[in-house]
């Protein structure tokens, strides 16, 4: 809240509450433009204000024009739907910005955060004014990838690994991008998939071949 002693025209931020002080010693009456009869007049934002003061039988009148400063331009852009695992970068490009306060507690022009939720920022500029903006981050349904349980397969045979459902793209541990993978040796096989929203999921399956029986473990009948 700011206070003015009627020293001349001025300008304030549109969201600022200002009290005009017309108090004078031995004054018997105060009348403001809206009929308020008080030494003080509180308003929000700019405008034209006048007051009449009666003192010792004389009437005095004064007027002040309070202009509105320009608020800083704060724009976080439209609401977004993003992948749950992704970090979202939000940036404020406000000319003459002086300070930033995000709902996350950050005080920098740019932040990284994860959905979902409402994110707001308050920005003040060099004129002393401030404004804010809010954006909402939501998430796509995460893709579900399942390669099934770990498996045994016989040495010398093939084992085809098949995902539980189709996806937009596939990337296996060795760089292959096929929807299925034919394994011929034991080991760990990892698949990363991307769905139509650009969201990723991954899973791993371990394939094991049973050990060969030793020849001397085969007992012939006597």
C-alpha positions as CSV (number, residue, x, y, z in Angstrom):
1,X,0.0,0.0,0.0
2,X,1.4,3.4,-1.0
3,X,0.4,6.8,0.4
4,X,0.3,10.2,-1.3
5,X,0.2,13.7,0.2
6,X,-1.4,15.2,-2.9
7,X,1.8,16.6,-4.2
8,X,0.9,16.3,-7.9
9,X,0.0,13.8,-10.6
10,X,1.7,10.4,-10.4
11,X,1.5,6.9,-11.7
12,X,1.1,3.5,-10.0
13,X,0.8,-0.1,-10.9
14,X,-2.7,-1.1,-11.8
15,X,-2.8,-3.8,-9.0
16,X,-1.5,-1.3,-6.3
17,X,-3.7,0.0,-3.5
18,X,-3.0,3.6,-2.8
19,X,-4.2,5.9,0.0
20,X,-4.5,9.6,-0.7
21,X,-4.0,11.8,2.4
22,X,-5.7,15.2,2.4
23,X,-5.6,15.7,6.2
24,X,-5.1,19.4,7.3
25,X,-4.9,21.0,10.7
26,X,-8.2,22.5,11.9
27,X,-10.1,21.2,8.9
28,X,-13.8,20.8,9.6
29,X,-15.0,18.9,6.6
30,X,-13.6,16.6,3.8
31,X,-15.6,15.6,0.8
32,X,-14.2,13.3,-2.0
33,X,-15.5,12.9,-5.5
34,X,-17.5,9.9,-4.5
35,X,-19.0,11.6,-1.4
36,X,-16.7,10.0,1.1
37,X,-16.1,12.4,4.1
38,X,-12.7,11.4,5.4
39,X,-9.2,12.9,5.3
40,X,-8.1,9.7,3.5
41,X,-9.2,8.0,0.3
42,X,-8.1,4.5,-0.6
43,X,-8.3,3.3,-4.2
44,X,-6.8,0.6,-6.5
45,X,-5.2,1.6,-9.7
46,X,-5.3,4.9,-11.4
47,X,-8.0,7.5,-12.0
48,X,-8.9,11.2,-11.4
49,X,-9.6,12.1,-7.8
50,X,-10.6,15.4,-6.1
51,X,-11.3,16.5,-2.6
52,X,-12.9,19.6,-0.9
53,X,-11.6,20.7,2.4
54,X,-13.4,23.2,4.6
55,X,-11.2,25.0,7.1
56,X,-11.9,28.1,9.2
57,X,-14.9,29.0,7.0
58,X,-13.0,28.7,3.7
59,X,-13.3,25.9,1.1
60,X,-10.3,24.5,-0.7
61,X,-10.3,22.0,-3.5
62,X,-7.6,19.9,-5.1
63,X,-7.4,17.3,-7.9
64,X,-4.9,14.6,-8.7
65,X,-4.6,12.3,-11.7
66,X,-3.1,8.9,-10.9
67,X,-2.0,7.1,-14.1
68,X,-1.5,3.4,-14.5
69,X,1.9,2.0,-15.2
70,X,2.2,-0.8,-17.7
71,X,2.2,-4.3,-16.2
72,X,5.0,-6.7,-17.1
73,X,4.0,-9.2,-19.8
74,X,4.0,-12.7,-18.3
75,X,3.1,-15.6,-20.6
76,X,3.8,-19.3,-19.8
77,X,2.0,-20.4,-23.0
78,X,-0.9,-22.9,-23.4
79,X,-1.6,-25.8,-21.1
80,X,0.5,-28.9,-22.1
81,X,0.0,-32.7,-22.1
82,X,3.4,-34.4,-21.8
83,X,5.0,-37.7,-21.1
84,X,5.1,-38.5,-17.4
85,X,8.8,-39.2,-17.4
86,X,9.8,-36.0,-19.2
87,X,11.0,-32.8,-17.7
88,X,9.2,-29.7,-19.0
89,X,11.1,-26.4,-19.4
90,X,9.0,-23.3,-18.7
91,X,10.6,-19.9,-19.5
92,X,9.5,-16.3,-18.9
93,X,10.6,-13.8,-21.5
94,X,9.4,-10.6,-19.9
95,X,11.2,-7.3,-20.9
96,X,12.8,-5.4,-18.0
97,X,12.1,-8.3,-15.6
98,X,13.6,-7.8,-12.2
99,X,12.5,-10.8,-10.1
100,X,10.8,-14.1,-10.5
101,X,8.9,-16.3,-8.1
102,X,7.6,-19.7,-9.2
103,X,5.1,-22.0,-7.4
104,X,8.1,-24.4,-7.1
105,X,10.0,-21.9,-5.1
106,X,12.5,-21.2,-7.9
107,X,13.6,-17.6,-8.5
108,X,15.1,-17.9,-12.0
109,X,13.7,-17.0,-15.4
110,X,13.4,-20.6,-16.5
111,X,12.6,-23.8,-14.6
112,X,12.3,-27.5,-15.3
113,X,9.5,-29.5,-13.7
114,X,7.5,-32.6,-14.1
115,X,3.7,-33.0,-14.7
116,X,1.0,-33.1,-13.6
117,X,-0.1,-29.9,-11.8
118,X,-0.6,-26.2,-12.0
119,X,2.5,-24.1,-12.3
120,X,2.4,-20.3,-11.7
121,X,5.0,-17.5,-11.8
122,X,5.0,-13.9,-10.4
123,X,7.2,-11.5,-12.3
124,X,8.2,-7.9,-11.2
125,X,9.9,-5.4,-13.5
126,X,12.0,-2.4,-13.1
127,X,9.0,-0.1,-12.8
128,X,8.0,-1.9,-9.6
129,X,4.9,-3.5,-11.1
130,X,4.2,-7.3,-11.0
131,X,1.9,-9.7,-12.8
132,X,1.5,-13.5,-12.9
133,X,0.5,-16.3,-15.2
134,X,-0.5,-20.0,-14.6
135,X,-0.2,-23.0,-16.9
136,X,-1.4,-26.6,-16.3
137,X,0.7,-29.6,-17.1
138,X,-1.0,-33.0,-17.6
139,X,0.3,-36.4,-18.6
140,X,-0.5,-38.9,-21.3
141,X,-1.3,-42.4,-20.2
142,X,2.1,-44.1,-19.9
143,X,2.7,-47.0,-22.3
144,X,3.0,-50.5,-20.8
145,X,5.6,-52.8,-22.2
146,X,5.9,-56.4,-21.1
147,X,8.4,-58.9,-22.6
148,X,7.1,-61.6,-20.4
149,X,9.0,-63.6,-17.7
150,X,12.6,-64.8,-18.0
151,X,12.8,-67.9,-20.1
152,X,14.9,-71.1,-20.7
153,X,15.6,-72.2,-24.3
154,X,17.6,-75.0,-25.7
155,X,21.2,-74.4,-27.0
156,X,21.3,-74.2,-30.8
157,X,17.6,-73.1,-31.1
158,X,16.0,-69.7,-31.6
159,X,13.8,-67.8,-29.2
160,X,11.6,-65.0,-30.5
161,X,11.0,-62.1,-28.0
162,X,7.6,-60.4,-28.7
163,X,6.3,-57.3,-26.9
164,X,2.8,-57.5,-25.4
165,X,1.4,-54.9,-27.9
166,X,2.4,-52.9,-30.9
167,X,4.2,-49.5,-30.5
168,X,5.3,-46.7,-32.8
169,X,9.1,-47.4,-32.5
170,X,11.4,-50.1,-31.1
171,X,15.0,-50.0,-30.0
172,X,16.7,-53.1,-28.7
173,X,20.0,-53.2,-26.7
174,X,22.1,-53.8,-29.8
175,X,20.4,-51.0,-31.9
176,X,17.9,-53.1,-33.8
177,X,14.6,-51.4,-34.4
178,X,12.4,-54.4,-35.2
179,X,9.1,-55.2,-33.5
180,X,10.3,-58.6,-32.4
181,X,13.8,-60.0,-31.7
182,X,15.1,-63.5,-32.4
183,X,17.7,-64.5,-29.9
184,X,20.1,-67.3,-30.4
185,X,22.3,-67.1,-27.3
186,X,21.6,-66.7,-23.7
187,X,21.8,-63.2,-22.1
188,X,19.8,-60.1,-21.1
189,X,17.7,-58.4,-23.8
190,X,16.4,-54.9,-23.3
191,X,13.8,-53.1,-25.4
192,X,12.8,-49.4,-25.3
193,X,9.6,-48.5,-27.1
194,X,7.9,-45.2,-28.0
195,X,4.1,-44.8,-28.4
196,X,2.2,-42.5,-30.7
197,X,2.4,-39.7,-28.1
198,X,6.2,-39.9,-28.0
199,X,6.2,-41.5,-24.5
200,X,8.7,-44.2,-23.7
201,X,8.7,-47.5,-21.8
202,X,11.3,-50.2,-21.4
203,X,11.6,-53.8,-20.2
204,X,14.2,-56.5,-20.0
205,X,14.0,-60.3,-20.3
206,X,16.8,-62.8,-19.4
207,X,17.2,-65.9,-21.6
208,X,19.1,-68.8,-20.2
209,X,20.2,-72.1,-21.9
210,X,20.3,-75.2,-19.5
211,X,23.8,-76.6,-19.0
212,X,24.8,-79.7,-20.9
213,X,24.9,-83.0,-19.0
214,X,28.4,-84.4,-18.6
215,X,29.1,-87.5,-20.6
216,X,30.4,-89.4,-17.6
217,X,27.2,-88.6,-15.8
218,X,25.4,-91.0,-18.1
219,X,25.4,-94.4,-16.4
220,X,24.9,-97.5,-18.5
221,X,23.3,-100.6,-17.2
222,X,25.6,-103.4,-16.0
